[in-house]
């Protein structure tokens, strides 16, 4: 997977690049093809800001995280993206489950 990483007011070290790529590889367990993931790293007076914009076949994932430590901000960002993927993957299942319960109650009456 090719990841576009952009930085503002800082340099991207190979360690940071490797950490981002390894954490984004964790999203592969959701079996969703990630199209053109783009990560923006920026240094602010209060800490580091990490933004991600990832296109998928079903839509777009957008998340951002802010922390004093760059690696913690990256981990928080990936956790937010995982929650979004989980919500998208299981959205139909939650609707199906609620409808089946209502139908079962109506049949017994």
URFEN-V384501 format. One record per pair of residues at least 6 apart in sequence whose ideal C-beta (glycine too) atoms are under 6 Angstrom apart, sorted by sequence separation. I is the first residue (numbers start at 1). J is the second residue. D is the distance in Angstrom with one decimal. If there is no record, write none. Layout:
# URFEN-V384501
I_J_D / I_J_D
This chain:
# URFEN-V384501
67_73_4.0 / 5_12_5.7 / 42_49_4.7 / 54_61_4.4 / 65_73_4.7 / 41_50_5.7 / 53_62_5.5 / 40_51_4.4 / 52_63_5.2 / 65_76_3.8 / 65_77_4.1 / 39_52_5.1 / 51_64_4.4 / 63_77_5.5 / 38_53_4.9 / 50_65_5.1 / 37_54_4.4 / 49_66_5.0 / 63_80_4.0 / 3_21_5.6 / 63_81_5.2 / 20_39_5.7 / 36_55_5.5 / 47_66_6.0 / 34_54_5.4 / 35_55_4.3 / 47_67_5.5 / 61_81_5.5 / 3_24_6.0 / 47_68_4.1 / 48_70_4.6 / 50_73_4.6 / 61_84_5.1 / 32_56_5.3 / 33_57_5.8 / 50_74_5.6 / 48_73_4.9 / 52_77_5.6 / 50_77_4.8 / 10_43_4.6 / 3_37_5.0 / 4_38_4.5 / 5_39_5.0 / 6_40_4.9 / 7_41_4.5 / 8_42_4.0 / 9_43_4.6 / 20_74_6.0 / 23_78_4.5 / 30_85_4.5
